[in-house]
Amino acid sequence: MEWLDVVDENGIPVGETVSRDEAHEKGVPHRTSHVWILRMKNGRLQILLQKRSDEKDSFPGCYDISSAGHIPAGEEYIPSAIRELEEELDVQCRQEDLVYCGMRRIRFDREFHGKMFHDRQVTKVFLLWLDRQEEEFVLQKEEISAVKWFDFEECLAAVRGNTIPHCIYEEELKMVGDHANLIKEDTINGF
């Protein structure tokens, strides 16, 4: 069983823990980390999306963040993000490789597999630059059925227009794109 810290609106643990199942049954606030993998290809920004396994408890078969996960009780955002990258995609990185993009609070209620799912996340969002071919990722099959590179602008349009099955928040995608463009501009300008 996976145990999570109950947190306040700023993601600070309040001294209680809850099982992951109970957190989603009752809508208990907990922490997650999101890592978006980006690369430049032929002068265009690309983003890697994972396709969630059909057995996932929420959003089965939908395109999602490159790597994301709940933060186990007692663990912090960055070590959890690094562990999830390795478990889900066989990607090794260091803390300094992750670019912090911001914090988000996510709240939604929806039915999956015949029961209600209440999500209350306090999430730190990161990006990671990594140029690797899709077939070079080693996928955690219980979690992910495939990965796919998308041109960033095409991905944003697909999310905005709901032309692909996804569980991506447009505002988070824009946040990551804004940070990527700032980094790109700093590199071009020699900073």
Buried (B, 14 or more C-beta within 10 A) or exposed (E): EEBBBBBEEEBEBEEEBBBBEBBBBEBBBBBBBBBBBBBBEEEEBBBBBBBBBEEBEBBBEBBBBBBBBBBBBEBEBBEBBBBBBBBBBEBEBEEEBBBEBBEBEEEEEEEEEEEEBBBBBBBBBBBBBBEBEEEEBEBBEEBBBEBBBBBBEBBBEBBEEEEBBBBBBEEBBEBBBEBBEEBEEEEEEEE
